[in-house]
Amino acid sequence: EVQLQASGGGLVQAGGSLRLSCTAFGFTGDDYAIGWFRQAPGKGREAISNIGFMDEEIYYADSVKGRFTISKDNAKNTAYLRMNSLEPDDTAVYYCNVRGTYGQGTLVTVSS
């Protein structure tokens, strides 16, 4: 059974930082990319970052570019999303995705 475990969310003041983690279990092979998505209250799911298996094809949405940094530890099957200079508009449930499978999400709340 494939599974993605996201963690690291929480409540933070505007301007603060958080680091999200996403660990993948049960995927055949290890040559996969990991993507981060988020869904704010009342809005659709937004793709915000992606990293290829060999750290190629790194993508950031314009809304997070310059503030968020994605990285990956293949030995741990884990991707990270370092989020700096957080803003209230970053409040959302954050999900990771591998080959079309989403994890359960972790809630990030940024207070003004």
C-alpha positions in Angstrom: 0.0 0.0 0.0 1.4 3.4 -1.0 1.2 6.1 1.6 2.5 9.6 2.0 2.9 11.1 5.5 3.1 14.9 5.7 4.0 16.7 8.9 5.3 20.0 10.2 2.3 22.2 9.9 1.1 24.5 12.7 0.3 28.0 13.8 2.8 30.7 13.1 2.8 34.5 13.0 3.2 36.3 9.8 6.9 36.6 8.9 7.7 33.3 10.6 8.9 30.0 9.2 8.0 26.3 9.1 9.4 23.2 7.5 7.1 20.6 6.2 8.1 17.0 5.6 6.6 14.3 3.4 7.7 10.7 3.6 6.7 8.2 1.0 6.0 4.5 1.8 5.3 1.6 -0.5 6.1 3.1 -3.9 7.7 0.7 -6.4 11.1 2.0 -7.3 12.5 5.2 -5.9 12.8 7.3 -9.0 9.9 9.6 -8.4 9.3 13.3 -8.2 7.5 14.8 -5.2 5.2 17.7 -5.4 3.6 20.0 -2.9 0.1 21.4 -3.2 -2.0 23.5 -1.0 -5.7 24.2 -0.6 -6.8 27.3 1.2 -10.3 27.6 2.7 -12.9 28.0 0.0 -10.3 27.7 -2.8 -9.1 25.0 -5.2 -5.9 23.0 -4.8 -2.8 24.9 -6.0 0.4 23.3 -7.1 3.2 25.2 -5.3 6.4 23.2 -5.8 7.9 20.1 -7.3 11.3 18.4 -7.3 12.5 15.6 -9.5 14.3 12.5 -8.3 17.7 13.8 -9.0 16.8 17.4 -7.8 16.1 18.3 -11.4 13.0 20.1 -12.6 12.5 22.2 -9.5 9.3 24.2 -9.8 7.8 27.0 -7.7 4.6 28.8 -8.1 4.9 32.5 -8.4 3.0 32.9 -5.1 5.9 31.2 -3.1 8.9 31.8 -5.3 11.7 33.3 -3.3 10.2 32.4 0.1 9.8 28.6 -0.1 12.6 26.0 -0.8 12.0 22.4 -1.7 14.5 19.7 -1.1 14.6 15.9 -1.1 16.5 13.2 0.8 16.2 10.1 -1.4 17.8 7.8 1.2 14.8 8.7 3.5 12.2 8.9 0.8 11.4 12.3 2.2 10.9 15.7 0.7 10.9 18.9 2.6 9.4 22.3 2.1 11.1 25.1 3.9 8.7 28.1 4.1 10.0 31.5 5.1 8.4 34.9 5.4 5.0 33.3 5.8 2.0 35.4 5.1 -1.7 35.0 6.1 -2.5 34.1 2.5 -0.3 31.0 2.9 -2.9 29.6 5.3 -4.0 26.3 3.8 -3.8 22.5 4.1 -0.6 21.4 2.5 -0.4 18.1 0.6 2.4 16.2 -1.0 1.9 14.1 -4.1 3.8 11.2 -5.7 2.6 9.7 -9.0 -0.9 11.0 -8.5 -1.3 9.9 -4.9 -1.9 12.6 -2.2 -1.0 12.4 1.4 -3.4 13.3 4.2 -2.3 16.9 4.4 -0.9 19.1 7.2 -2.5 22.4 8.2 -0.6 25.6 8.1 -2.2 28.6 9.8 -0.5 32.0 9.5 -1.8 34.7 11.8 -1.5 38.4 11.0 
